[in-house]
Amino acid sequence: MRMPYETARRNIRRLEGLGACTTSEAGVVVPAAFMLTPAYFEAARRGHELLLSLYRALCARDLLEPLPAANYDESESPVRGAVRLMSDFLLRSADAAVSRTGDLVSALVILPLLAAAAAADGMAPKPLSAAALARRTRLAAETVRRHVATLVERGLCRSGRLGLALADPEFASPAWRGLLHENAIGLQRLYAGLAERGVVAVWERSAEASIAY
């Protein structure tokens, strides 16, 4: 995750306190018991809903290449399998963002600015205040201000009277173009994996059933 050892250790201890992981001489693992808890099931359910919503949005805009056939005939979506694929996608995306911003927190801080630039569709994006970034990322305001200062110093975002915005709102630089390209590849890989696992077939059957009903 390209973060300081002490930061990783502190967060592992916090997760241990929640019962989300255990530590031994062999390393850190998520115990099977945690994946039977209501908290895990709720997180998996919400993640699955987001996957389906994004799939429908991508299909509506014809942004996915043809997907492979299912290797499994599932009667209902294998939520855990979908979560594993989604986790892999998130890790790859985080690594791509961190390689351009320097650290994970800076990557999180700049994500709303990237989204604002993309939503502006070539127009000047709406600036966001540091307070708005703190709310969207759920980070402490002082943490956001500190990382924003670093991002401004590195020329990745700019600060104005109305707030903060991406310094390259048209994604003209090789760094941001590369990030978008990697993200598109990652999304295709994600949904290809979901299709092979039978998840997409279940979604499509459910949609057909809803239309028929």
Summary of the structure (lengths in Angstrom):
residues: 213
radius of gyration: 19.7
end to end distance: 46.4
largest distance: 56.8
contacts: 563
relative contact order: 0.13
helix: 65%
strand: 7%
